[in-house]
Amino acid sequence: MTAFSPRGRLRKIIYSTGLVGSVSSGSKPRHKPPLLVIGENAGFSAKDAEGEAHIELDWSRASYLDGEEWVLKARLRSLFQQADRLDVLRESVFTNFNFFKSGSISRKSSHRWVDVDREVRKRVEAASIRELRQLVHIMRPKKIMVLGMAGFDRHAQSASTELRCSSSRRRLIATGELWSTPAFALMHPSGARWSENDNRVTAVWLRQHLLDNGTASSGSE
């Protein structure tokens, strides 16, 4: 994966804006992974709040599923285990639409992304998407899974709603394409509204639409 090297370009943005950047993924990149999992952006930790802007230079060598536990990790593990696709999740590569960290996007917290100067936000979001597009082109994932509908709605082509919750108000799954790659989005599993029934019906969909190697099964979108 030496062909993907955004560090110099992103480092300039980090040190000119004071933002904390993370160009690493939650797992080591590989060629043709079964899934590329894309979140909105990396969370802000107490260590990040200590002071100087910095960039994480290295890709993680461990699986995203290992190490410290938190809500999203536990729910993804539960979801894919129920779908009998935990091996697919373990072989996936994790990254974000935005390589820059924040405490949240807009909800009340310290270090909110929306509190960053608008022109700076536009600049770093555009830079992140350029690098992510290049990463997808290099890795050629078999499928992309997006966590949350907002990022998917912004970037996906030919998007359509695949599955709604029992009340029909919330989208659970949407499908489409991202940079010529088959993609789908889940309602964010760490959200407060994620229920046991959401987990069950989403797991059924994953079991039907993902083979053991992560590719789409027959009859998929």
N, C-alpha and C positions, 0 to 999 in steps of 0.2 A: 504493500500500500504506500510505498514511498512516493508515488506519483501525486498523492494528495497531500499538499503541504501549504495550508493557508496561514501558517503561523506568522510569517513576515507581514502580510497584508493586515491581518487582524491585530497583530501586536501594535501597529501604528495607531489603529483606532483606539485600542485599550489605553495606551499611554497618553493619547491626546484628549481623551474624554474622562478618564478616571474610572471607567467601568471595569467590572470584573468579568473576564472572558474565560470561557471553557470550550476549547476546540476539541477536547477529548470526547469520546463516546463512552457509554456505560459498559462497553465490551470491546474487545479487540476487533477491528474491521477485518473482513474476509471477503473473498471473491464469491459471488453468487450465494449469499446467505439466504435461508428460507424466508426470513422476514427482516425488513429494516423497520424498526419501531421508532416513530418520530413523535416527540412531545413538543410542547410549546416552547419552554426554555428551562434551563437548569435552575434549581432552587438556590437560594442564598443561605449560606451557613454562618454560624457565629465566627468561624475562622475568617471568612470572607469580609466580615464587618470590622475586622481588627484594624484595617488601615489601607495599605498601598494597593493600587491597581495591580493586577497580575494576570498572567495567562497560564493555564495548565497545559504543559507542553506535550504530555505523553498520553497515548491511548491507554485505557484501562486494560490490564492483562487478565483480569478476572471477569467472570460472568456478572452481568448486572444483578442476577438473582442471588449472588453470594454477598457476604459481608453484612453491614448494618441493615436492620429491618426497618421498613416504614410502610405506611398504608398502601401506597400504590404498588409497591413490590409484592406485598402479601396478597392483594386482590388480583393482580395479574397472575400470580402463581396459582391461586385458587381457581381462577377462570380457566386457564389452560389445562390445569389438572383435571377439572371437571369435563373439559372437552377432549380429554385423552390426547392432548397435543403439547404436553410440557416439554418434550424433547425439542419441538420446533421453537418454543420460546427460549430455551437454553442456548440454542444455536443462532439466535437472532442477534443483530447488531442494534444498539440503542443510540439515538442522537436526538437533536432538537432542531426546530425551525430557526430558533434564535440561539446563537452560541454565547450569548451574554446573560449573566445571571440576574435574578431579582427575587425579592421576597415574595412577590405575587405580581400578577399582571395589573389588576385594578382593584381587587378587594383590599379592605383596610389592613395594612401591615406596614412595617418599616421596609424601606428600599423597594417601593412599588415601581414597576416598569413605567407606568403612565406618568410618574413624577419626573422622569428623565426628560430633558429638553426635547421638544417634538422633532426638531431638525436632526438632533443626534440620534434619536430613535429611528427615524427614517433611514439614516445613513447606515447604522449598524444592522438593522433588519435586512436591508438590501444586500449588504455584504455577506451576511450569514446565508441568505437564500442562494446567492451566487455560488458559495462554497458547497452548500448542501447539494445543489444541482450537479456540481462536478463530482461530489462523492457518490451520488447515485449512478452517474455515468460510469465511474470507475468500478464500483463494486458490483453493479448489475444485480441487485436483489431480485429474487423471484416474485416478491410481493412486498408492498409497503402497508404497514398498519399505523394509523395516526391515532394518538390519544387525545380525544376531544374533537368536537365538531368545528370549532372556530377556525383553527388552522387549516383544516381540510376544506372548509368552505372558501377560504381565501385563495387556495392554491390548486385545488383539484380541477380537472377537466371532466366533462360529461358526468357530473356528480348526480346521484339519485339516492333517495331514501330506500333502504332495503328492509328495515325492521324498526317498528315502534314498540314502545312499552304497552302494557295492557290497557292503559287509559288513552292511548293513541296521541298523547300530547308531546311526549318526548321521543326524539329519534335515538334509537339504540345503536343502529348500524347504518352507515351510508357507504356507497361504493362509487368508484370512478377511476381516474388515472392521475398519477403524479409523474411528470417528466417521462412520459411514454411507458410507465410501469404500472401494472394493475395494482390498485390500492383500495383500502377500505378504512373507515374511521369508526371508532367506538365512542359512545358517550363516555366521558372521562370516568374510569372506574374508581377514582379516589374521591369523586363528588359525594356530597352528603345524601343525594337522592338515589344513589346506586343501591339497589335492593337485592335480596336473595333471588327473587324472581327474575330480575334483570340479568343476574349472573347465570341463572339456569338457561334462559332462552338464548342468551348470547353464546353460551358454551355449545348449545345444540347447533347454532349457525356455524360456529367455528369448526365443529366436528364435521359438518357436512361440506364445508367450503374449503377446508385445508386438508391436504394429504399429509402424511407423516413428514414429508420433506418440505412442507410449506407451500407447495404449488397449489393452484386452484384445482378442485376436483371437477369432474364433469357435471354440467348443470349449474356451474357457478355463474357469477355475473359476467 
